[in-house]
Amino acid sequence: MKPARSKHVSWMIIVVLGALIVTAAFTFYKGRSGERDVSQSQLLEWMEQESNLCILDVRTAGEYASGHIPGVINISHEEVSAHLDELTAHKGKNIVVYCQRGGRARMAQDTLVKA
């Protein structure tokens, strides 16, 4: 049985994801052949089970401040290439990239693939 705090944190994650998923697109990146879209339920499952996961929010700082998934990295899609050194620390991890509608996540994903 999970402690009450864990349930509260899980509930908060679900609420934030629910708000974001209305217009969000999650893109999973792992090498050139592992690119695919990820559902909200799949991401929640990975978050609970997988410690080898990096979630990259490529929205603007203002969008991030208005609500985000706890523990994610926020780098605007326009700045991903300038932060590749920072992201290298997550090279062996499964990376989920998300934004509000999907276009910026795909641009960031392209940058990661090229790097």
N, C-alpha and C positions, 0 to 999 in steps of 0.2 A: 504494500500500500504506500502510495506517495504521500509525503508530508503536505499539509495544507498550503505552505508557501510555494511548493512546487506546482500545485494545482493553480494557484493564483498567477504564477509566472506563465504557465502554459496557457491559461485563459487570456492573459494580456497579449501574448504572442498571437493567439488565434484572432483576437479582436484587431490588432494592428494589421495582420496579414489579410483579414477579411476586408478591412477598409482599403488596403492597397490593391487587392486582387480585383476589385471592381474595374479598375482601369490599368492594373499593372500587368507586366509581362515578365516572366522569369525565364531566363535562358541559362542552361547548364553548359558549362564548358569543361572539357577534359580532353586535351589534345585535339587534333584536327578532326578525328573521326567521331568524337564523343559529343558533338554539339547537338542539343535538342531542347525543345521547350519542356518546362517542368510545371506540373499542376501544383496548386496550393497544397493539396493533401500530400503529394509526394514530397514537397519541401518540408512540411511539418514532420513527416515520418523521418526524413533524413536528419532533421535538426534534433530529434529525440534519440536517434540511434547512432549517428555518425559523428565522430570527433574529428574526422579528416575532411572538414567542410569549411569553406570560406564563402561568405555571402557578401557580394559587392553591390552596394547601392550607388548607382551612377546618376542619381538625380542631383539637382543643385543643393547647396547648403541650406537654402531657405525651405525647399521641399522636405529635405531630411529633418530639419528642425520641427516641421509641422507634424511629423509622425514617421516612425521607422521601426524596423525589426531590431530588438535589442541585440547588441554585440556585433552588428555588421560593420563593414568598412564603408565609409562614404567618400567617394572620389568622383567628382563630376565627370561625365563621359568625355568632356573636352580636355580633361587633365590626366586621363588614364595613361597615355604614353609618357607623360612627365613623371609618373609615379611607378613606373615598371620596376625600379629597384626595390621599392617598398613591397610590391606585389610578388617579387621573386621569393620572398620568405614563405609564400603560400604555393609555390610551384608544384609541389607534390600533392596538393590537396584538390578535392573536387570544388570547383568554383561555380557558384550560382550568381549570375548578374541580373539585376532588375532595375527597372525605372517605372515611370508612370504608365506608359502605353506600349513600350517595346522597341521603339526605334533607336533610342539612345543605348539600350542594352545591347542591341545588335551591333551598333557602332563600336562599343567598348569591347564586345566579344571579338569583332574583327581585328581590333588592335591587339588583343591578347593572342589571337591565333598567329598574327604576323610576327609577334615578338617571340 
